[in-house]
């Protein structure tokens, strides 16, 4: 059974999550927002809404990722070791293992960090601090702390760290833009060397989100319209892994946002692109500093360990930039000037992380 906007109400009634009376009263509106999964938002005036997710295709990878996300929510509520996740997640209602449907709380008053920054036209350090505390909370969860639950996750290294080794048959379908991104990475030995180094340094030490980006960080606004909390969503790639991967993902999110705010015309020289960026990287640096300093404080990272951790996080973020480039080109027949710039910055950061730490991130 595939859920749809027309049959979703009957499904939720069947699962005991809604009543026929609430539908008859008109307290019900369904909108579809499908992407990689079939996603539906159920808006209700007098009751909490739902966010309902079902896999698009019944293939092993799609099934495994949704099961992994559902496992996160279940463990948060049923395992003491995973209880730090509870305040960071939307409320969990139900998982249907036969139909692969996950039902969560709809964060009705929320906006993701991309929307938040665009609306404010700024990068509040306090948002960065809240996000840092959230990461620190779940990064404290490690395989050794669980009670027989360490097998809940597969211990896989992110696929993008092996993209230099992929063959044409490794991808089921790629756009022209995707092919060009992969081709550029595979044609440059420097990418191979740096990705290989990151693979060899990988640590299975913490619970990681695995797909952290601003789109998956939702700012909740209170009744007064002010930011109250940050929730983290889309835990499909959650795993035991390297905390530096999540940290790098946030650091590169700032740099990617800066790069994609530059004029996209191919004939504009790089120096002029930087000068004409809508969101200069300098305007983000106070938030970047707040993020990093708060994380170190929350995790109680000692000073002697902070510098090597920062360098590994920055290099991890540069590798995550390659994935960001791939994601932006998912439906594009031709690689864009901004995406080429992103790959160039990725290479520069991988090759000279200390310069990136000072000049780009302002740390």
Helices and strands as residue ranges (DSSP letters): H 8-14, H 20-24, E 29-32, E 37-43, E 50-55, H 60-78, G 80-88, E 92-96, E 101-105, E 110-112, H 113-120, H 125-139, G 143-145, G 150-152, G 159-165, G 168-170, H 176-187, H 189-201, E 206-208, G 214-216, E 217-221, E 227-232, E 239-241, H 243-260, H 270-275, G 281-283, H 285-299, H 303-328, H 337-351, H 353-355, I 356-360
